[in-house]
Amino acid sequence: NIAPFLSAVFSALENHVPALEVLFVDDGSKDATLARLRAAAEADARVKYLSFSRNFGKETAMTAGIEHALGDAVVPIDVDLQHPPEVILEFVRYWQEEGYDMVYGIRHEDNDETATKKTTSGLFYRLFNRVAHTEIPPSAGDFRLLDRRVVEAMKQLPERNRFMKGLYSWVGFRSVGIPYRQPARRFGESRFNYWKLWNFALDGVV
């Protein structure tokens, strides 16, 4: 996914974003990912990467990325292109022109997820928002723009077992949701199975 992702990101953003950094987080991969990231970073100074000694999980990986990113705004994004890079331009518009500190993507109902995934996801959001003091927007994931003020606030939080969707909401700030259509994954298969999703949901609630 690395080469198609970089191509899509630069094609969508490089003519509109004056200073662009792409920071990959290699969460303990056991294939050729690290070698390809090294090659990409050597070929383009805008590409940087972090590499973990083992797999620590998505929440830890996103935390590391957010803490090491240098931009005035930071956008966590999956490399499988199910988060369309062109949507970032809409995030930027709301951030710069409307003054929002956080602009989060809301997966459109007409996305390519399975019916089971949509149903279980909807149940989780309803359960979480019923029991939690801080609500999280339904169908909002990690794909979002964070102003530097939000990033610095999140860097103050000491949690080790992290639930990022909850933390995004907990820190506050002026936020708005932008709907987008999530396309099907183009390459490879996700390892985020239902057992992992179940444990992730338990982490979020507990």
C-alpha positions, 0 to 999 in steps of 0.5 A, spaced: 500 500 500 505 504 501 507 506 493 499 507 491 498 511 498 504 516 497 502 517 490 494 519 492 496 523 497 501 527 493 497 528 487 491 530 492 495 535 496 502 537 494 499 543 490 494 545 495 498 544 502 505 548 502 509 544 507 507 537 507 510 531 511 508 524 511 509 520 517 508 513 517 508 508 523 510 501 522 507 497 528 512 491 528 511 489 521 514 482 519 514 483 511 518 488 507 514 494 510 520 497 513 525 496 507 520 500 503 519 506 508 526 507 508 527 507 500 521 512 500 524 516 505 531 516 502 527 518 495 523 524 498 525 528 504 517 529 505 517 522 507 518 520 514 517 514 519 517 511 526 518 503 527 516 499 533 520 493 536 514 489 536 506 490 534 503 495 540 497 496 536 493 501 532 492 506 538 499 506 540 501 507 533 496 513 532 499 516 539 506 515 537 504 519 530 501 524 533 506 526 538 512 526 533 508 529 527 511 537 526 505 540 522 500 546 524 495 540 523 495 533 523 491 528 520 491 521 522 490 516 516 490 509 514 495 507 509 489 502 505 486 508 502 479 507 505 480 514 508 480 518 501 486 523 501 482 528 497 477 529 503 483 532 507 482 538 503 475 539 505 478 538 512 483 544 511 478 548 508 473 548 515 480 548 519 482 555 515 476 558 513 471 556 519 476 556 525 474 549 527 480 546 531 478 539 529 474 536 523 473 529 523 470 524 517 464 521 518 463 515 514 457 515 509 452 510 510 453 508 503 460 505 504 463 498 502 463 495 509 459 489 510 452 489 513 455 486 519 460 491 520 455 497 520 450 493 525 456 492 530 459 499 529 452 502 530 451 498 536 457 500 539 456 507 538 449 507 541 452 503 547 458 507 549 454 514 548 449 511 553 454 509 559 459 514 557 460 522 560 463 524 554 459 522 547 463 520 541 460 522 534 457 516 531 460 513 525 466 518 526 473 514 526 480 516 527 480 520 520 480 527 522 484 533 522 487 536 529 489 543 530 496 543 533 492 546 540 489 539 540 495 535 538 498 539 544 492 537 549 492 530 547 500 530 548 498 531 556 494 525 557 498 520 561 493 514 559 497 507 556 491 503 554 488 508 550 481 509 546 483 515 541 476 516 539 474 517 546 480 522 547 479 526 541 472 528 544 474 528 551 479 534 550 474 538 547 475 544 542 471 546 536 469 541 532 465 539 526 464 532 522 464 532 514 461 526 511 465 522 506 464 515 502 469 510 504 471 505 498 473 498 498 480 496 500 484 496 494 490 492 496 491 486 502 487 484 507 486 487 514 488 483 520 483 487 524 478 481 525 472 481 530 475 478 536 480 484 536 474 489 535 470 486 540 476 487 545 477 494 542 470 495 544 471 493 551 477 497 552 473 503 550 467 502 555 471 500 561 
